Amino acid sequence: MLRFLRWTAAVAAGLLLAGCGGSSGGGGDEGKDKGKGSPSPSTARSTAAPSSAALPSSLTRQRLDWQRCKATDDSAAPGDTWRCATLKVPLDWSEPGGRTIGLALIRARATGGDRIGSLLFNFGGPGGSGVSTMPYFEATVSALHERYDLVSWDPRGVGASEGVRCRGDRETEAAEAVDATPDTPAEERAYFQDAADFGKGCEKAAGPLLAHVSTTDTARDMDLMRQVLGDEKLHYFGMSYGTELGGVYAHLFPQQTGRLVLDAVVDPTADTVGHAENQTRGFQRALNDYLDSTGQDPDQGSRKIADLLKRLDAKPLPTSSGRKLTQTLAVTGITLPLYSEPTWPRLTSALKSAERGDGSELLALADEYDDRDTSGHYGTMSHSQRVISCLDERQRPAPAETKRRLAEFERISPVFGDFLGWDTAGWCHDWPVPGQYDTPEVSAPGAAPILLVGNTGDPATPYEGARRMADELGRGVGVELTWKGEGHGAYASGSDCVHSTVNAYLLNGTVPEDGKICGS
């Protein structure tokens, strides 16, 4: 099962070390009916934020016990500057005095004088671990670290914060054989059965938490975090999905919104289908740029890759590991290098090897994306990503409806269209809990200016999303900065223009002119 909207976990770690850096909402061309008329009960809950006065003092006055961070199954212990703690938050924000759960936090104190406060980071996903990713990002934000405490966390349902594992490693590997673009009734039954089984596994693993891991829940967690950390305003750096989270926070708490940077901006006007269409365009655009960089005609190069995928659908390729490279794994492997231009040579090598009959390199790329190590152990980011996005997204396209749209998806992209088209029906098929909204509400009248950073070559959150987020935030709130580059995100790309503009905003409150453009 595919869903492309990540920035952190295996993807982020690789990109950060290389020098760079599904889900609800996305970037692209079709804004859908936002469904903001008479909200359903679940939608009403997602927009009604309790005031801080309504919260018990056991939450607002809790003292965090900061201790040396420990190693986890998936990451080593960070350096001596980092400390970890657990924040208590309500399981159900409609009952703030009821049962609580613990959120894992990580912090490194500001290194210089003239401290501004805390700067919270969310690295995307949804489902990415901030506790694991934040230390990797420290060098990239060293100038910010002088005046801010760097803070991140594992959102509810993620990692050390009641993280959800919906199936084991053996079941996950077995599911690789499920065709994500079913061509026969038998393949279609297997596809939707696998989706239903995954949902049941999530329900069993998460229990009551499954209905309380929405983006709105996490935005409310952020405001409690702000209070407990002692900050009058929330200063925040959100990337990819983290931009949607930042927009929802600004809507719920406009008066508490401080300096917010949203990089790789999710389009808040796109519903489930619109998001998939946008990503189909985005990844095809990035693939075209990659092919052009190698001297290939993008149309011919895309057709060649599509032909390879068709052959893999009929006959998977052998690999040095003994596993088979299926069509679905090949698409996943092609996707990963498009997140970062410095990794494009790996895609060239992997495609050449596959054409020679060896799927090993594409499989290795797919394993990186899927967070699978050499022992066969899989991370759980995709599990958390699914439980969060399926609670957010109310739209559940039926199989027949999806089939009618496939031709349009394939017209947009012969490589990615079929996969992302089917994903609209499979991702949340037969999910145990209903979704909350068609698209997130991010209007934030009265909020301070929010800096939105878009990248013209971004595959996962196409750059059009930044303008749409600006429009939805409202006049005088959203300020757009565009980088003419490649890959997912802009701040960690190495652009001096982007870096200095964002730093000036966060450190000095300098708001750039709306529409500023940074060259490649």
N, C-alpha and C positions, 0 to 999 in steps of 0.2 A: 504494500500500500504506500503510495507516494503523497507527500505534502511538502512543498518547497517554500519554507519561510523561516530560515534559521540564520543565526549569526554566531551563536555561541556553541558550547560543548565541543565536539570533535572538530567542527568546522572552524569555530573561532580560534581554538588553540592553534590549529595549523596555520591560519591566516595571520594571526598575531606574530607567531614565530617567523613567518615569512616576510613580515614587515608591513602587513595590512591590518587590517583589523584583527499547516497548516493552519489552520490558523484562520483568524477572523479578520476580514478586511484585506486589502491589497491595493497595488497601484495599477493604473491603466486607464482605459478610455470610457468604459461604460459605467456610469453612476446609476444605481438602481433606486427604486422606491424605498425610502429609508424606513418606512413602517413606523413613523413617529406620530401617528394620529392618536387614536385611543390605544394606549399600551395594554398589553396583556398583563396579568398579575405579575408574571416573572419579570417583564420589562419594567413595570412600576418599581419593583424591588431594586432593580439595577440602577435606578436614577434617584432614589430617595436616600440621601446620606444623613445618618444621624449626626447631630451636632456633638461637639466634644463634651458639652455639658451633660449629654445623656450617657456618656461612658463612665463606668465605675472607676473609682480611683485606683483600684487594684490593677487596672490596665494603664491609665494615664500616668500614674506615679510609680510604676514599676522601675526597679533599678536593674540595669543589665550587668551581669557578672562576666566581664571581659576576661577571657583566659587565652593562653597560647592555643593556636589552632592545631588540631590533630589531623593526621593523615586519614584519608578515606579509602574505600576500595578502589575508587577511580582516580584519585589524585594524591600526590605527596603533600606533606605538611608545608605550608608556605614559610617564608623567612620570618626572622624575629620581629619585624615591624608590625606584623599582622596579629590581630586578636579576634577571637570569635565569641559570640554570645547567643542566647536564645531569647527571642521576644515573644511574649504571650499575646495572642490575638483571639478574638471570638471565632469559634467555628462558624457560627451563623450570625452575620452582622445585623439581622433583624432582632436578635436576642443577645445584645452585647454583654449581658450579665450571666449568660449561660456558659456552656462548656467552652474551654479554650484549647487551642493547639499551639505548638511552638514553631516559630520561624527561625531558621539559622541565619545569623548575620556575621559579616566580616568587616573589620575596620582597620585602617592604618591612619594614625593621627597626622595632622598637618605637620610638615617638616620645617616650616619657617614661621616668621612672625606675621602679624596683621591677619590673623585667621578670620575667614569669612563665616565658616560653619561646616556643615556636612554636605557632601555632594554624593547623592545616591546614583547608582548605576544599575540599569537593567540591560543585559546584553542580547535580549531577543529570544527567539524560539517560536512560539511560547514554549516554555519548559526548560530553558537553559539555567544552569546553576551559576549564580553570581558568586557564590562562595568559592567555587573552583576557578572561575574565569578572572575575577578581579585581580589577583596577584600577577597574572600574565599581562595585564593591561597597565600595570603601574608605570613602567618605563615610558609608555606612550603619553601618559598624562602627568609626567613629572613636574611640569610647570604649574599645573592645577594643584598638585599635591602639596606645594609649598604653602598654599593658603586654605586648602580644604582638607578636612578629614575625608578620605576615600572610603565609601561605604557601599556594600552590596549585600545581597541576600538571596537565598533560595526561596522563590515564591511558594505559596501553599500548593502542595501536590508535587513539589519538585525536590529532588535530591534529599538533603537532610531535613527538609520541612515537610514531613509526612509524605515523602516521595512515593509515587505509585508505580508498581511494576505489575503490568497486566498479564504477562506471560513469561515463561522461563526461556532460557537460551535455546533449548532443543526445539521448543515450539516456534520460536522466532526463526530459527534456521529452516525448519520445515516449511514455514510460511513463504520462504523465498521461492518455492516451487509454484506458488499461486500466481496465475497470470493476471497482471494488473490491467491488461487490455483484452478482456475475454472475447473470443471469436466464435465460441460455440455455446449452446445451452448448458453443457456440462461445466465449461470453464466459468460461465457466468454464475452458476449456482455455487461453485467453489469460492469464487471471489466474494460474493455477498455472505456466504456462510462464514468465511474467515473474518469478515468485518464484524458480523454478529458475535462470533466467538470472542473476538478481542474485546468488544464492549462488555460482554459478560465477565471476562477476566478482570477488567477494570472495576466493574461494580463489586465483585467479590473482594478485590484487593483494597479498594478505597472505602467501601462502606458509605456511611453518611457524608464523608468528605466529598464524594463525587458531585454532589449538588452545590458545593461551596468552594469551587476553585476558579470562579470566573474572573475575568479582567476587572470587573467592578469590585469584587471582593478584594483583589490585590491592591487596587487603587486606595481602598479604605485602609488596608493594612499599612500602606505607605504614609498616610496621614497620621496614624497612630505612631508609626516609627518616627516621624518628624517630631511629634510631641515628646516622646520618650528620649530622643537624642538631644532635646533642648533647643531646637531650631524654631524661630518665629515663622520663617518661610521655608518651603521645600525647594531646594536646589537639586537639579536632576539632569542626568545624561542618559537618554534612552535610545537604543539602537534597534532597528528593524521592528519586530513586534513591540519592543519597548517604546516605540513612538506612539503606537495605539494606546498603550498603558498610560503614557504621559498625557495624551489628549483626554482620556477618560478622567484622569486625576484632575486636570485643569477644569473640566466641566463640573465635577463634583465639588471642588474646593478652589474656586477662582481666587478668593481672597488670600489663600495660603500659598498660592503659586508664586515662587520666586523666579530664579533664572533657570529656565528649562531649555535644553538642547535636544532636539529630536533628529537623529541622523538615520538615513535610509527609511524614509517616511512611508508608512502604510497609508493607503488611500481609504479614508473613513467612509466614503460614499459607495463603496463596492460591497455587494453581498457575496455569498458563497460562490455563485456562478461568475459574477463579475470579477471577483478576486482571481479565480482560476483563469479566466480569459486574460486578465492583466498579466499574470505571471507567464502565461503562454507567450504573449507578446514580448515580455521582458527577457525571458530566456532565449527566445529565438533572436531577438535583437542582439543579445550578448554573443550568441553563437555566430551570427553573421559577422560581428566585429572580429571575433576570433578567426573565422575562416578568411576574412579579408586580410588579416595580419599575416597569414601564412601564404598569401598570394593566390588563394582559391576564390572562385566565384561563389558567393554565398548560396545562391540557389542550387548550383550543382553540388557544392559541398554538403549542403543539407540533405539533398536527395540521396547522396552516397551514404550518409550516415543512416538515413531512414531505411535504405535498402539493407544495410547491415543489421539493423534492428529487426527487420522482417525475417531475415535468415535466422537470427537468434530465436525468434518466436517459434520457428519450426524445429530448430536444432541448436540448443545451447552449446557454447564452446567449452572445451576442456581448459583447466588451469593447472598451474604447478601445485596447488594445494589439494587437488583431487576433487574440489567442488566444481560446479558448473557455473558458467557465466550465462545467466538467463537474460532475456530481453529487458525485464524490469531492472535487474541489477546493472545492466549496461547503461540504461538511461540515468540511473542514480550516479554511476561513475562518470558519465559525461557532464552531469550537472555540477559536481563538486568544483572542478577547476574554473568554471565560469564565475564563481564567487570572487576570484582574485586573479588579476592579470598575470602576476608573476608565476602562477601555476599553469598557465596555458601550455608551456612546453610539455608538461606531463600528459596533457590531453592529446597532444600530437603523437607522442610516443605510444600511448595506450591505444589510440585508434589504429596506428600502423600495425601494432602487434595483433590486434583483433582481426584486421584484414588478412594477416598471415595465418590466422587460425588459433592464436593463443589469447585467451581471455584474461590472463593473470593480472595485467596492469589495470584494466578496467575494473576487475573485481576488487583489487586493492583500493582503488579510489572509492568504490561503492562502500567498502567496509569502513573507510575513514568517515564517510558521510553518515553511515548507520551506527557509528561508534562501536564497532566490533573489533575486539583485539585478536591477537594471533591464537589465543587459547579458545576462541569461540564464545567469549563472554560479551554480551551486548549491554551498552548503556541504556538508560531509561528516558533519555530526553524525548524520543518520539512518543513514548507512552504519555508523559506529562503534556506534551504538545497536543496530543489528541484529546485528553480529558479536559483540558482548558478550552480548546477551540470548539469542541462539541457542546460544551456548556454555554459558550458565548453564542454560537451560530444557531439561529432558529430555522433557517432554510434547510430542508431535507429533500433535494431533488430525487424524484422517483426514477428507477432504471429506464422506463420508457421515455421519460422526459430527457434524460441524459443522452440516450441513443439518438434522439432527434437533433441534439446539438452537436454531435460528434463531428459531422461534416464541417461545421464552422470552426471548431477547434483545430481540426486537421488543416483547414485552409490557412489559419493563422500560423501554424507550425507543423510541418510534416514530421518533426522529431519529437516534440513535446506535447502536441495537441491531444493525441489519443489518450495519453496517460493522465494528463491533468483534466481532461474531459470526464473520463471514468471516475476520477477521484472525487468529483463533486457528489456522486451518488454513493460511493463506497466509504468515504472517510467517516461519516457519522451514521452509517446505515444501522437501523435498529438500535440506536443508542439508548441506554437505560434511563436517561433524564432528558427533558426537553431543553432546547436552546433558549436563550434570553432575548436576543434581538436580531433583526435583519442586518443592521449596521450599527456601529457604536455611536453614541451621542458624545460629541466632543466640543460643542459650542461652549465658549468660556468668556462671556461678557464680563468686563471688569478685571480680567486677569492681566498681569504684566506681560510685556512682549515676550513671545516664545520663538526661539530661533529654530527654523526648519531647514535641514540640509539635504538636498537632493543630488543625485549622481546620474548623469545622462546615460551612463552605460550599466546601471544597476539592473541585474536580472530578476532578483527576488522581490524588490520593492521599486518598480519602475518610477522614474523621476517625476512623472506627472502627479504622483501621490502627494508630493510636497505642496504643490499649488492647491490641490483639493483640500488638504488639511488646513492650509492657511485660510481658505474660504470658509471652511466649517468652523474654525475657531472664532472667526469674527473679525470685523474691521478693527485694525489697530493692535490685534493680538498676534496673529501669525506673521512672521517675517521670514521670507524665503531667501536661501543662499544656494546657488547651484554650482556644482563642480562638474566640469566636462571631463569625465574620466571613465574608468572601467571598474567592474567588480561591485561588491555589495558594501555600501557605506562609503563615506568620504573622509571622515576625520582622521582615521588611521591609515590613510592611503599614501601619505608622504607629501601631500600638497601643502606647501608653506602658506599659501593664501587661505585655504580652509582652516588650517591649524591656527594661524594668527587671528583670524576673524572670530573663531569660536572661543579662543582663549581670551581675547579682548572682551567679549561679551560676558563670559563667566567670571573673569577676574575683576573687570572694571565696570561692568554694566553697560558697555558700549554696544549699542544696537546698530547693526549695519543697515545700509539702505535696502529696503525691500527690493528683491530681484537682483542683488549683487551676483556676479558670475565670476568664478575662478576658473582659469584655463587649465588644461591638462598638464 
